[in-house]
């Protein structure tokens, strides 16, 4: 977040693409790798508890990165398709100064059978 302010202040020609999966997906994968939901016999249990699962979710409240970026002086837009991303990148590259593109992607949730991914 601080980097956006610096980009605005220094008028840097930087385009930041923020991949937003609404979760700490990398932490979900690491939790799955620990096999924390398996019993001593190696059978899959109930999975991580509700509190642990909630800590890996980015909702309630959901950060609005485009508003945060705009508030720091960097124009921003949200995209949800590859075509929108292509168009947003082309427009950002054609205009001087910093830009943020928030690319919304589905969250990665490892299947129970993933084990130690």
Biopython code that builds the backbone (N, CA, C, O; Angstrom):
import numpy as np
from Bio.PDB.StructureBuilder import StructureBuilder

atoms = [
    (1, "UNK", "N", (0.832, -1.185, 0.000)),
    (1, "UNK", "CA", (0.000, 0.000, 0.000)),
    (1, "UNK", "C", (0.881, 1.254, 0.000)),
    (1, "UNK", "O", (0.602, 2.210, -0.723)),
    (2, "UNK", "N", (1.940, 1.247, 0.808)),
    (2, "UNK", "CA", (2.826, 2.418, 0.859)),
    (2, "UNK", "C", (3.496, 2.659, -0.490)),
    (2, "UNK", "O", (3.768, 3.804, -0.852)),
    (3, "UNK", "N", (3.763, 1.594, -1.230)),
    (3, "UNK", "CA", (4.411, 1.735, -2.534)),
    (3, "UNK", "C", (3.539, 2.535, -3.492)),
    (3, "UNK", "O", (4.059, 3.260, -4.340)),
    (4, "UNK", "N", (2.223, 2.414, -3.371)),
    (4, "UNK", "CA", (1.336, 3.188, -4.239)),
    (4, "UNK", "C", (1.506, 4.683, -3.984)),
    (4, "UNK", "O", (1.544, 5.477, -4.924)),
    (5, "UNK", "N", (1.606, 5.060, -2.723)),
    (5, "UNK", "CA", (1.811, 6.474, -2.381)),
    (5, "UNK", "C", (3.126, 6.967, -2.982)),
    (5, "UNK", "O", (3.184, 8.057, -3.551)),
    (6, "UNK", "N", (4.180, 6.160, -2.854)),
    (6, "UNK", "CA", (5.482, 6.533, -3.410)),
    (6, "UNK", "C", (5.393, 6.668, -4.927)),
    (6, "UNK", "O", (5.949, 7.606, -5.498)),
    (7, "UNK", "N", (4.700, 5.741, -5.581)),
    (7, "UNK", "CA", (4.537, 5.818, -7.029)),
    (7, "UNK", "C", (3.833, 7.115, -7.432)),
    (7, "UNK", "O", (4.212, 7.755, -8.413)),
    (8, "UNK", "N", (2.812, 7.494, -6.672)),
    (8, "UNK", "CA", (2.087, 8.735, -6.966)),
    (8, "UNK", "C", (2.978, 9.943, -6.716)),
    (8, "UNK", "O", (3.057, 10.843, -7.552)),
    (9, "UNK", "N", (3.638, 9.967, -5.586)),
    (9, "UNK", "CA", (4.480, 11.115, -5.224)),
    (9, "UNK", "C", (5.588, 11.344, -6.236)),
    (9, "UNK", "O", (5.876, 12.482, -6.606)),
    (10, "UNK", "N", (6.211, 10.257, -6.682)),
    (10, "UNK", "CA", (7.341, 10.360, -7.608)),
    (10, "UNK", "C", (6.906, 10.335, -9.076)),
    (10, "UNK", "O", (7.737, 10.406, -9.981)),
    (11, "UNK", "N", (5.593, 10.234, -9.296)),
    (11, "UNK", "CA", (5.036, 10.184, -10.655)),
    (11, "UNK", "C", (5.713, 9.100, -11.503)),
    (11, "UNK", "O", (6.110, 9.334, -12.645)),
    (12, "UNK", "N", (5.829, 7.925, -10.916)),
    (12, "UNK", "CA", (6.515, 6.818, -11.564)),
    (12, "UNK", "C", (5.633, 6.163, -12.627)),
    (12, "UNK", "O", (4.424, 6.022, -12.443)),
    (13, "UNK", "N", (6.240, 5.774, -13.716)),
    (13, "UNK", "CA", (5.530, 5.030, -14.752)),
    (13, "UNK", "C", (5.540, 3.545, -14.381)),
    (13, "UNK", "O", (6.271, 2.744, -14.963)),
    (14, "UNK", "N", (4.720, 3.211, -13.409)),
    (14, "UNK", "CA", (4.649, 1.847, -12.886)),
    (14, "UNK", "C", (3.199, 1.392, -12.940)),
    (14, "UNK", "O", (2.292, 2.113, -12.522)),
    (15, "UNK", "N", (2.994, 0.200, -13.455)),
    (15, "UNK", "CA", (1.662, -0.398, -13.424)),
    (15, "UNK", "C", (1.730, -1.600, -12.498)),
    (15, "UNK", "O", (2.461, -2.556, -12.756)),
    (16, "UNK", "N", (0.966, -1.544, -11.423)),
    (16, "UNK", "CA", (0.907, -2.630, -10.449)),
    (16, "UNK", "C", (-0.329, -3.463, -10.752)),
    (16, "UNK", "O", (-1.435, -2.935, -10.859)),
    (17, "UNK", "N", (-0.130, -4.772, -10.888)),
    (17, "UNK", "CA", (-1.260, -5.683, -11.049)),
    (17, "UNK", "C", (-1.390, -6.462, -9.752)),
    (17, "UNK", "O", (-0.503, -7.230, -9.381)),
    (18, "UNK", "N", (-2.498, -6.254, -9.074)),
    (18, "UNK", "CA", (-2.776, -6.932, -7.815)),
    (18, "UNK", "C", (-3.716, -8.101, -8.120)),
    (18, "UNK", "O", (-4.852, -7.896, -8.546)),
    (19, "UNK", "N", (-3.242, -9.308, -7.902)),
    (19, "UNK", "CA", (-4.054, -10.509, -8.127)),
    (19, "UNK", "C", (-4.861, -10.747, -6.854)),
    (19, "UNK", "O", (-4.301, -11.118, -5.822)),
    (20, "UNK", "N", (-6.163, -10.535, -6.924)),
    (20, "UNK", "CA", (-7.024, -10.612, -5.742)),
    (20, "UNK", "C", (-7.856, -11.887, -5.780)),
    (20, "UNK", "O", (-8.785, -12.017, -6.578)),
    (21, "UNK", "N", (-7.505, -12.829, -4.900)),
    (21, "UNK", "CA", (-8.274, -14.073, -4.792)),
    (21, "UNK", "C", (-9.111, -14.091, -3.514)),
    (21, "UNK", "O", (-9.639, -15.136, -3.131)),
    (22, "UNK", "N", (-9.233, -12.939, -2.855)),
    (22, "UNK", "CA", (-10.071, -12.775, -1.659)),
    (22, "UNK", "C", (-9.661, -13.679, -0.504)),
    (22, "UNK", "O", (-10.460, -13.956, 0.390)),
    (23, "UNK", "N", (-8.415, -14.136, -0.526)),
    (23, "UNK", "CA", (-7.963, -15.024, 0.538)),
    (23, "UNK", "C", (-6.446, -15.043, 0.577)),
    (23, "UNK", "O", (-5.778, -14.628, -0.370)),
    (24, "UNK", "N", (-5.924, -15.524, 1.670)),
    (24, "UNK", "CA", (-4.508, -15.818, 1.753)),
    (24, "UNK", "C", (-4.326, -17.231, 1.225)),
    (24, "UNK", "O", (-4.066, -18.161, 1.989)),
    (25, "UNK", "N", (-4.465, -17.389, -0.094)),
    (25, "UNK", "CA", (-4.455, -18.726, -0.692)),
    (25, "UNK", "C", (-3.155, -19.466, -0.418)),
    (25, "UNK", "O", (-3.168, -20.677, -0.200)),
    (26, "UNK", "N", (-2.048, -18.763, -0.424)),
    (26, "UNK", "CA", (-0.777, -19.436, -0.169)),
    (26, "UNK", "C", (-0.769, -20.045, 1.236)),
    (26, "UNK", "O", (-0.207, -21.119, 1.450)),
    (27, "UNK", "N", (-1.394, -19.353, 2.184)),
    (27, "UNK", "CA", (-1.463, -19.901, 3.538)),
    (27, "UNK", "C", (-2.405, -21.097, 3.602)),
    (27, "UNK", "O", (-2.166, -22.037, 4.359)),
    (28, "UNK", "N", (-3.480, -21.064, 2.807)),
    (28, "UNK", "CA", (-4.364, -22.232, 2.747)),
    (28, "UNK", "C", (-3.604, -23.447, 2.245)),
    (28, "UNK", "O", (-3.757, -24.549, 2.771)),
    (29, "UNK", "N", (-2.780, -23.236, 1.221)),
    (29, "UNK", "CA", (-2.008, -24.356, 0.686)),
    (29, "UNK", "C", (-1.010, -24.860, 1.715)),
    (29, "UNK", "O", (-0.819, -26.068, 1.856)),
    (30, "UNK", "N", (-0.375, -23.948, 2.432)),
    (30, "UNK", "CA", (0.584, -24.365, 3.457)),
    (30, "UNK", "C", (-0.112, -25.119, 4.582)),
    (30, "UNK", "O", (0.433, -26.092, 5.102)),
    (31, "UNK", "N", (-1.305, -24.683, 4.962)),
    (31, "UNK", "CA", (-2.061, -25.390, 5.995)),
    (31, "UNK", "C", (-2.382, -26.811, 5.524)),
    (31, "UNK", "O", (-2.284, -27.764, 6.296)),
    (32, "UNK", "N", (-2.762, -26.942, 4.261)),
    (32, "UNK", "CA", (-3.043, -28.281, 3.724)),
    (32, "UNK", "C", (-1.786, -29.139, 3.749)),
    (32, "UNK", "O", (-1.862, -30.345, 3.987)),
    (33, "UNK", "N", (-0.638, -28.530, 3.506)),
    (33, "UNK", "CA", (0.622, -29.285, 3.505)),
    (33, "UNK", "C", (0.980, -29.823, 4.888)),
    (33, "UNK", "O", (1.681, -30.828, 5.001)),
    (34, "UNK", "N", (0.505, -29.164, 5.930)),
    (34, "UNK", "CA", (0.822, -29.627, 7.284)),
    (34, "UNK", "C", (0.048, -30.872, 7.654)),
    (34, "UNK", "O", (0.346, -31.529, 8.651)),
    (35, "UNK", "N", (-0.950, -31.194, 6.845)),
    (35, "UNK", "CA", (-1.820, -32.341, 7.116)),
    (35, "UNK", "C", (-2.507, -32.181, 8.468)),
    (35, "UNK", "O", (-2.769, -33.162, 9.164)),
    (36, "UNK", "N", (-2.796, -30.935, 8.828)),
    (36, "UNK", "CA", (-3.388, -30.625, 10.133)),
    (36, "UNK", "C", (-4.752, -31.260, 10.333)),
    (36, "UNK", "O", (-5.204, -31.413, 11.468)),
    (37, "UNK", "N", (-5.417, -31.634, 9.236)),
    (37, "UNK", "CA", (-6.755, -32.205, 9.394)),
    (37, "UNK", "C", (-6.753, -33.733, 9.343)),
    (37, "UNK", "O", (-7.810, -34.347, 9.198)),
    (38, "UNK", "N", (-5.578, -34.349, 9.460)),
    (38, "UNK", "CA", (-5.531, -35.809, 9.432)),
    (38, "UNK", "C", (-5.387, -36.366, 10.839)),
    (38, "UNK", "O", (-4.759, -35.769, 11.714)),
    (39, "UNK", "N", (-5.992, -37.529, 11.022)),
    (39, "UNK", "CA", (-5.893, -38.217, 12.305)),
    (39, "UNK", "C", (-4.558, -38.956, 12.369)),
    (39, "UNK", "O", (-3.828, -39.015, 11.380)),
    (40, "UNK", "N", (-4.246, -39.513, 13.523)),
    (40, "UNK", "CA", (-3.010, -40.288, 13.667)),
    (40, "UNK", "C", (-2.974, -41.478, 12.714)),
    (40, "UNK", "O", (-1.899, -41.946, 12.341)),
    (41, "UNK", "N", (-4.141, -41.963, 12.324)),
    (41, "UNK", "CA", (-4.212, -43.118, 11.420)),
    (41, "UNK", "C", (-4.084, -42.685, 9.959)),
    (41, "UNK", "O", (-4.125, -43.525, 9.060)),
    (42, "UNK", "N", (-3.929, -41.375, 9.717)),
    (42, "UNK", "CA", (-3.757, -40.883, 8.355)),
    (42, "UNK", "C", (-5.053, -40.601, 7.622)),
    (42, "UNK", "O", (-5.033, -40.268, 6.437)),
    (43, "UNK", "N", (-6.178, -40.726, 8.307)),
    (43, "UNK", "CA", (-7.458, -40.438, 7.670)),
    (43, "UNK", "C", (-7.752, -38.947, 7.762)),
    (43, "UNK", "O", (-7.358, -38.274, 8.714)),
    (44, "UNK", "N", (-8.455, -38.450, 6.750)),
    (44, "UNK", "CA", (-8.804, -37.038, 6.735)),
    (44, "UNK", "C", (-9.859, -36.768, 7.793)),
    (44, "UNK", "O", (-10.862, -37.475, 7.890)),
    (45, "UNK", "N", (-9.617, -35.745, 8.574)),
    (45, "UNK", "CA", (-10.559, -35.355, 9.622)),
    (45, "UNK", "C", (-11.507, -34.273, 9.141)),
    (45, "UNK", "O", (-11.890, -34.249, 7.971)),
    (46, "UNK", "N", (-11.875, -33.399, 10.024)),
    (46, "UNK", "CA", (-12.859, -32.364, 9.714)),
    (46, "UNK", "C", (-12.244, -31.147, 9.048)),
    (46, "UNK", "O", (-12.979, -30.230, 8.681)),
    (47, "UNK", "N", (-10.954, -31.097, 8.878)),
    (47, "UNK", "CA", (-10.308, -29.923, 8.282)),
    (47, "UNK", "C", (-9.978, -28.915, 9.359)),
    (47, "UNK", "O", (-10.210, -29.155, 10.544)),
    (48, "UNK", "N", (-9.432, -27.779, 8.939)),
    (48, "UNK", "CA", (-9.098, -26.753, 9.925)),
    (48, "UNK", "C", (-10.360, -26.234, 10.596)),
    (48, "UNK", "O", (-11.441, -26.252, 10.008)),
    (49, "UNK", "N", (-10.215, -25.781, 11.813)),
    (49, "UNK", "CA", (-11.362, -25.246, 12.528)),
    (49, "UNK", "C", (-11.881, -23.968, 11.888)),
    (49, "UNK", "O", (-11.211, -23.359, 11.054)),
    (50, "UNK", "N", (-13.072, -23.574, 12.287)),
    (50, "UNK", "CA", (-13.706, -22.379, 11.716)),
    (50, "UNK", "C", (-12.853, -21.135, 11.934)),
    (50, "UNK", "O", (-12.725, -20.303, 11.036)),
    (51, "UNK", "N", (-12.273, -21.007, 13.114)),
    (51, "UNK", "CA", (-11.457, -19.821, 13.421)),
    (51, "UNK", "C", (-10.216, -19.767, 12.525)),
    (51, "UNK", "O", (-9.862, -18.704, 12.015)),
    (52, "UNK", "N", (-9.563, -20.905, 12.339)),
    (52, "UNK", "CA", (-8.382, -20.953, 11.473)),
    (52, "UNK", "C", (-8.761, -20.628, 10.039)),
    (52, "UNK", "O", (-8.053, -19.876, 9.370)),
    (53, "UNK", "N", (-9.850, -21.175, 9.560)),
    (53, "UNK", "CA", (-10.303, -20.907, 8.192)),
    (53, "UNK", "C", (-10.626, -19.428, 8.007)),
    (53, "UNK", "O", (-10.322, -18.857, 6.959)),
    (54, "UNK", "N", (-11.231, -18.808, 9.001)),
    (54, "UNK", "CA", (-11.584, -17.389, 8.924)),
    (54, "UNK", "C", (-10.348, -16.495, 8.832)),
    (54, "UNK", "O", (-10.385, -15.437, 8.203)),
    (55, "UNK", "N", (-9.264, -16.921, 9.457)),
    (55, "UNK", "CA", (-8.038, -16.130, 9.439)),
    (55, "UNK", "C", (-7.392, -16.107, 8.050)),
    (55, "UNK", "O", (-6.538, -15.263, 7.779)),
    (56, "UNK", "N", (-7.793, -17.024, 7.177)),
    (56, "UNK", "CA", (-7.225, -17.108, 5.839)),
    (56, "UNK", "C", (-8.139, -16.502, 4.779)),
    (56, "UNK", "O", (-7.888, -16.645, 3.583)),
    (57, "UNK", "N", (-9.184, -15.835, 5.213)),
    (57, "UNK", "CA", (-10.186, -15.239, 4.327)),
    (57, "UNK", "C", (-10.064, -13.718, 4.387)),
    (57, "UNK", "O", (-9.860, -13.155, 5.462)),
    (58, "UNK", "N", (-10.187, -13.056, 3.252)),
    (58, "UNK", "CA", (-10.114, -11.590, 3.217)),
    (58, "UNK", "C", (-11.491, -10.984, 2.992)),
    (58, "UNK", "O", (-11.706, -10.263, 2.018)),
    (59, "UNK", "N", (-12.413, -11.273, 3.883)),
    (59, "UNK", "CA", (-13.738, -10.669, 3.798)),
    (59, "UNK", "C", (-14.154, -10.236, 5.198)),
    (59, "UNK", "O", (-13.514, -10.564, 6.197)),
    (60, "UNK", "N", (-15.254, -9.486, 5.228)),
    (60, "UNK", "CA", (-15.822, -9.021, 6.491)),
    (60, "UNK", "C", (-14.825, -8.227, 7.330)),
    (60, "UNK", "O", (-14.504, -8.667, 8.433)),
    (61, "UNK", "N", (-14.334, -7.119, 6.887)),
    (61, "UNK", "CA", (-14.670, -6.405, 5.649)),
    (61, "UNK", "C", (-13.749, -6.814, 4.498)),
    (61, "UNK", "O", (-12.616, -7.247, 4.711)),
    (62, "UNK", "N", (-14.257, -6.668, 3.288)),
    (62, "UNK", "CA", (-13.472, -6.949, 2.095)),
    (62, "UNK", "C", (-12.728, -5.685, 1.684)),
    (62, "UNK", "O", (-13.361, -4.658, 1.439)),
    (63, "UNK", "N", (-11.403, -5.735, 1.602)),
    (63, "UNK", "CA", (-10.659, -4.537, 1.196)),
    (63, "UNK", "C", (-11.005, -4.122, -0.232)),
    (63, "UNK", "O", (-11.115, -4.969, -1.119)),
    (64, "UNK", "N", (-11.175, -2.839, -0.448)),
    (64, "UNK", "CA", (-11.421, -2.307, -1.782)),
    (64, "UNK", "C", (-10.115, -1.669, -2.248)),
    (64, "UNK", "O", (-9.866, -0.489, -2.003)),
    (65, "UNK", "N", (-9.298, -2.454, -2.914)),
    (65, "UNK", "CA", (-7.973, -2.001, -3.304)),
    (65, "UNK", "C", (-8.011, -0.872, -4.325)),
    (65, "UNK", "O", (-7.098, -0.047, -4.369)),
    (66, "UNK", "N", (-9.061, -0.824, -5.150)),
    (66, "UNK", "CA", (-9.142, 0.285, -6.107)),
    (66, "UNK", "C", (-9.392, 1.602, -5.383)),
    (66, "UNK", "O", (-8.818, 2.625, -5.756)),
    (67, "UNK", "N", (-10.226, 1.597, -4.368)),
    (67, "UNK", "CA", (-10.454, 2.823, -3.589)),
    (67, "UNK", "C", (-9.209, 3.204, -2.793)),
    (67, "UNK", "O", (-8.864, 4.382, -2.707)),
    (68, "UNK", "N", (-8.537, 2.216, -2.215)),
    (68, "UNK", "CA", (-7.307, 2.505, -1.479)),
    (68, "UNK", "C", (-6.275, 3.150, -2.406)),
    (68, "UNK", "O", (-5.636, 4.139, -2.048)),
    (69, "UNK", "N", (-6.124, 2.580, -3.590)),
    (69, "UNK", "CA", (-5.169, 3.102, -4.556)),
    (69, "UNK", "C", (-5.521, 4.527, -4.970)),
    (69, "UNK", "O", (-4.662, 5.409, -4.979)),
    (70, "UNK", "N", (-6.776, 4.744, -5.310)),
    (70, "UNK", "CA", (-7.226, 6.080, -5.714)),
    (70, "UNK", "C", (-7.010, 7.075, -4.586)),
    (70, "UNK", "O", (-6.606, 8.211, -4.831)),
    (71, "UNK", "N", (-7.276, 6.662, -3.357)),
    (71, "UNK", "CA", (-7.069, 7.535, -2.201)),
    (71, "UNK", "C", (-5.610, 7.907, -1.995)),
    (71, "UNK", "O", (-5.306, 8.936, -1.391)),
    (72, "UNK", "N", (-4.707, 7.072, -2.496)),
    (72, "UNK", "CA", (-3.281, 7.357, -2.389)),
    (72, "UNK", "C", (-2.737, 8.075, -3.623)),
    (72, "UNK", "O", (-1.539, 8.340, -3.724)),
    (73, "UNK", "N", (-3.635, 8.384, -4.557)),
    (73, "UNK", "CA", (-3.228, 9.153, -5.733)),
    (73, "UNK", "C", (-2.880, 8.337, -6.956)),
    (73, "UNK", "O", (-2.308, 8.873, -7.905)),
    (74, "UNK", "N", (-3.211, 7.049, -6.962)),
    (74, "UNK", "CA", (-2.911, 6.192, -8.111)),
    (74, "UNK", "C", (-4.236, 5.747, -8.749)),
    (74, "UNK", "O", (-5.041, 5.081, -8.098)),
    (75, "UNK", "N", (-4.461, 6.108, -10.001)),
    (75, "UNK", "CA", (-5.681, 5.649, -10.672)),
    (75, "UNK", "C", (-5.745, 4.129, -10.675)),
    (75, "UNK", "O", (-4.726, 3.455, -10.826)),
    (76, "UNK", "N", (-6.953, 3.594, -10.508)),
    (76, "UNK", "CA", (-7.091, 2.142, -10.395)),
    (76, "UNK", "C", (-8.359, 1.669, -11.078)),
    (76, "UNK", "O", (-9.332, 2.408, -11.225)),
    (77, "UNK", "N", (-8.312, 0.414, -11.487)),
    (77, "UNK", "CA", (-9.513, -0.229, -12.012)),
    (77, "UNK", "C", (-9.483, -1.703, -11.678)),
    (77, "UNK", "O", (-8.427, -2.295, -11.459)),
    (78, "UNK", "N", (-10.677, -2.282, -11.644)),
    (78, "UNK", "CA", (-10.845, -3.704, -11.315)),
    (78, "UNK", "C", (-11.218, -4.440, -12.598)),
    (78, "UNK", "O", (-12.044, -3.963, -13.376)),
    (79, "UNK", "N", (-10.611, -5.598, -12.813)),
    (79, "UNK", "CA", (-10.922, -6.417, -13.982)),
    (79, "UNK", "C", (-11.260, -7.830, -13.529)),
    (79, "UNK", "O", (-10.792, -8.293, -12.489)),
    (80, "UNK", "N", (-12.087, -8.510, -14.334)),
    (80, "UNK", "CA", (-12.500, -9.863, -13.974)),
    (80, "UNK", "C", (-12.289, -10.874, -15.094)),
    (80, "UNK", "O", (-12.513, -12.068, -14.898)),
    (81, "UNK", "N", (-11.859, -10.411, -16.268)),
    (81, "UNK", "CA", (-11.617, -11.324, -17.389)),
    (81, "UNK", "C", (-10.247, -11.039, -17.996)),
    (81, "UNK", "O", (-9.657, -9.982, -17.769)),
    (82, "UNK", "N", (-9.758, -11.995, -18.765)),
    (82, "UNK", "CA", (-8.474, -11.814, -19.445)),
    (82, "UNK", "C", (-8.561, -10.663, -20.448)),
    (82, "UNK", "O", (-7.606, -9.904, -20.615)),
    (83, "UNK", "N", (-9.693, -10.540, -21.102)),
    (83, "UNK", "CA", (-9.873, -9.461, -22.071)),
    (83, "UNK", "C", (-9.828, -8.094, -21.386)),
    (83, "UNK", "O", (-9.207, -7.161, -21.895)),
    (84, "UNK", "N", (-10.484, -7.980, -20.234)),
    (84, "UNK", "CA", (-10.447, -6.720, -19.484)),
    (84, "UNK", "C", (-9.031, -6.414, -19.006)),
    (84, "UNK", "O", (-8.606, -5.259, -19.030)),
    (85, "UNK", "N", (-8.303, -7.434, -18.575)),
    (85, "UNK", "CA", (-6.923, -7.236, -18.128)),
    (85, "UNK", "C", (-6.054, -6.748, -19.283)),
    (85, "UNK", "O", (-5.257, -5.825, -19.112)),
    (86, "UNK", "N", (-6.200, -7.354, -20.444)),
    (86, "UNK", "CA", (-5.442, -6.938, -21.617)),
    (86, "UNK", "C", (-5.717, -5.465, -21.934)),
    (86, "UNK", "O", (-4.785, -4.693, -22.160)),
    (87, "UNK", "N", (-6.976, -5.084, -21.951)),
    (87, "UNK", "CA", (-7.361, -3.699, -22.250)),
    (87, "UNK", "C", (-6.821, -2.737, -21.188)),
    (87, "UNK", "O", (-6.308, -1.667, -21.517)),
    (88, "UNK", "N", (-6.939, -3.120, -19.922)),
    (88, "UNK", "CA", (-6.469, -2.256, -18.831)),
    (88, "UNK", "C", (-4.954, -2.065, -18.890)),
    (88, "UNK", "O", (-4.456, -0.961, -18.670)),
    (89, "UNK", "N", (-4.228, -3.131, -19.185)),
    (89, "UNK", "CA", (-2.771, -3.024, -19.307)),
    (89, "UNK", "C", (-2.383, -2.106, -20.461)),
    (89, "UNK", "O", (-1.508, -1.254, -20.310)),
    (90, "UNK", "N", (-3.023, -2.274, -21.597)),
    (90, "UNK", "CA", (-2.717, -1.428, -22.756)),
    (90, "UNK", "C", (-2.978, 0.051, -22.438)),
    (90, "UNK", "O", (-2.178, 0.918, -22.790)),
    (91, "UNK", "N", (-4.095, 0.324, -21.776)),
    (91, "UNK", "CA", (-4.431, 1.706, -21.429)),
    (91, "UNK", "C", (-3.453, 2.271, -20.405)),
    (91, "UNK", "O", (-3.042, 3.426, -20.515)),
    (92, "UNK", "N", (-3.081, 1.480, -19.421)),
    (92, "UNK", "CA", (-2.140, 1.947, -18.393)),
    (92, "UNK", "C", (-0.767, 2.232, -19.001)),
    (92, "UNK", "O", (-0.127, 3.230, -18.670)),
    (93, "UNK", "N", (-0.324, 1.350, -19.886)),
    (93, "UNK", "CA", (0.991, 1.541, -20.509)),
    (93, "UNK", "C", (1.014, 2.764, -21.425)),
    (93, "UNK", "O", (2.065, 3.374, -21.623)),
    (94, "UNK", "N", (-0.140, 3.121, -21.980)),
    (94, "UNK", "CA", (-0.210, 4.249, -22.911)),
    (94, "UNK", "C", (-0.272, 5.599, -22.200)),
    (94, "UNK", "O", (-0.107, 6.643, -22.832)),
    (95, "UNK", "N", (-0.507, 5.582, -20.906)),
    (95, "UNK", "CA", (-0.672, 6.824, -20.139)),
    (95, "UNK", "C", (0.454, 6.943, -19.116)),
    (95, "UNK", "O", (0.737, 5.982, -18.400)),
    (96, "UNK", "N", (1.099, 8.100, -19.038)),
    (96, "UNK", "CA", (2.185, 8.239, -18.057)),
    (96, "UNK", "C", (1.666, 8.188, -16.616)),
    (96, "UNK", "O", (0.496, 8.453, -16.341)),
    (97, "UNK", "N", (2.561, 7.844, -15.733)),
    (97, "UNK", "CA", (2.232, 7.807, -14.315)),
    (97, "UNK", "C", (1.860, 6.419, -13.846)),
    (97, "UNK", "O", (1.758, 5.483, -14.640)),
    (98, "UNK", "N", (1.657, 6.296, -12.546)),
    (98, "UNK", "CA", (1.356, 4.985, -11.968)),
    (98, "UNK", "C", (-0.097, 4.579, -12.178)),
    (98, "UNK", "O", (-0.980, 5.420, -12.344)),
    (99, "UNK", "N", (-0.319, 3.281, -12.165)),
    (99, "UNK", "CA", (-1.668, 2.716, -12.264)),
    (99, "UNK", "C", (-1.725, 1.439, -11.433)),
    (99, "UNK", "O", (-0.716, 0.759, -11.247)),
    (100, "UNK", "N", (-2.909, 1.127, -10.939)),
    (100, "UNK", "CA", (-3.148, -0.150, -10.278)),
    (100, "UNK", "C", (-4.266, -0.854, -11.023)),
    (100, "UNK", "O", (-5.293, -0.256, -11.340)),
    (101, "UNK", "N", (-4.051, -2.130, -11.296)),
    (101, "UNK", "CA", (-5.096, -2.971, -11.877)),
    (101, "UNK", "C", (-5.334, -4.100, -10.890)),
    (101, "UNK", "O", (-4.434, -4.886, -10.594)),
    (102, "UNK", "N", (-6.554, -4.166, -10.385)),
    (102, "UNK", "CA", (-6.931, -5.234, -9.457)),
    (102, "UNK", "C", (-7.599, -6.335, -10.272)),
    (102, "UNK", "O", (-8.707, -6.157, -10.779)),
    (103, "UNK", "N", (-6.928, -7.463, -10.395)),
    (103, "UNK", "CA", (-7.443, -8.594, -11.165)),
    (103, "UNK", "C", (-8.114, -9.578, -10.212)),
    (103, "UNK", "O", (-7.455, -10.198, -9.377)),
    (104, "UNK", "N", (-9.413, -9.711, -10.345)),
    (104, "UNK", "CA", (-10.174, -10.619, -9.489)),
    (104, "UNK", "C", (-10.075, -12.029, -10.065)),
    (104, "UNK", "O", (-10.411, -12.261, -11.227)),
    (105, "UNK", "N", (-9.612, -12.965, -9.243)),
    (105, "UNK", "CA", (-9.493, -14.368, -9.652)),
    (105, "UNK", "C", (-10.168, -15.236, -8.592)),
    (105, "UNK", "O", (-10.311, -14.816, -7.444)),
    (106, "UNK", "N", (-10.579, -16.435, -8.971)),
    (106, "UNK", "CA", (-11.203, -17.324, -7.981)),
    (106, "UNK", "C", (-10.198, -17.726, -6.909)),
    (106, "UNK", "O", (-9.007, -17.855, -7.192)),
    (107, "UNK", "N", (-10.670, -17.923, -5.683)),
    (107, "UNK", "CA", (-9.761, -18.375, -4.629)),
    (107, "UNK", "C", (-9.302, -19.802, -4.890)),
    (107, "UNK", "O", (-10.036, -20.622, -5.442)),
    (108, "UNK", "N", (-8.073, -20.074, -4.480)),
    (108, "UNK", "CA", (-7.540, -21.428, -4.615)),
    (108, "UNK", "C", (-7.766, -22.133, -3.286)),
    (108, "UNK", "O", (-7.229, -21.730, -2.255)),
    (109, "UNK", "N", (-8.555, -23.174, -3.324)),
    (109, "UNK", "CA", (-8.834, -23.959, -2.129)),
    (109, "UNK", "C", (-8.372, -25.380, -2.415)),
    (109, "UNK", "O", (-8.987, -26.078, -3.221)),
    (110, "UNK", "N", (-7.300, -25.818, -1.768)),
    (110, "UNK", "CA", (-6.801, -27.161, -2.061)),
    (110, "UNK", "C", (-7.844, -28.231, -1.701)),
    (110, "UNK", "O", (-8.473, -28.156, -0.646)),
    (111, "UNK", "N", (-8.021, -29.213, -2.571)),
    (111, "UNK", "CA", (-8.973, -30.280, -2.259)),
    (111, "UNK", "C", (-8.448, -31.133, -1.114)),
    (111, "UNK", "O", (-7.239, -31.201, -0.897)),
    (112, "UNK", "N", (-9.343, -31.782, -0.381)),
    (112, "UNK", "CA", (-8.919, -32.625, 0.740)),
    (112, "UNK", "C", (-7.900, -33.681, 0.320)),
    (112, "UNK", "O", (-7.053, -34.082, 1.117)),
    (113, "UNK", "N", (-7.983, -34.128, -0.930)),
    (113, "UNK", "CA", (-7.062, -35.172, -1.388)),
    (113, "UNK", "C", (-5.686, -34.625, -1.745)),
    (113, "UNK", "O", (-4.798, -35.394, -2.112)),
    (114, "UNK", "N", (-5.493, -33.317, -1.645)),
    (114, "UNK", "CA", (-4.223, -32.702, -2.065)),
    (114, "UNK", "C", (-3.059, -33.123, -1.185)),
    (114, "UNK", "O", (-1.916, -33.155, -1.641)),
    (115, "UNK", "N", (-3.332, -33.441, 0.051)),
    (115, "UNK", "CA", (-2.263, -33.853, 0.956)),
    (115, "UNK", "C", (-1.179, -32.794, 1.038)),
    (115, "UNK", "O", (-1.455, -31.647, 1.390)),
    (116, "UNK", "N", (0.036, -33.164, 0.721)),
    (116, "UNK", "CA", (1.175, -32.258, 0.850)),
    (116, "UNK", "C", (1.494, -31.553, -0.451)),
    (116, "UNK", "O", (2.666, -31.307, -0.735)),
    (117, "UNK", "N", (0.511, -31.223, -1.240)),
    (117, "UNK", "CA", (0.650, -30.492, -2.501)),
    (117, "UNK", "C", (2.067, -30.350, -2.887)),
    (117, "UNK", "O", (2.368, -29.760, -3.925)),
]
sb = StructureBuilder()
sb.init_structure("model")
sb.init_model(0)
sb.init_chain("A")
sb.init_seg("    ")
for serial, (resi, resn, name, xyz) in enumerate(atoms, 1):
    if name == "N":
        sb.init_residue(resn, " ", resi, " ")
    sb.init_atom(name, np.array(xyz, "f"), 0.0, 1.0, " ", f" {name:<3s}", serial, name[0])
structure = sb.get_structure()
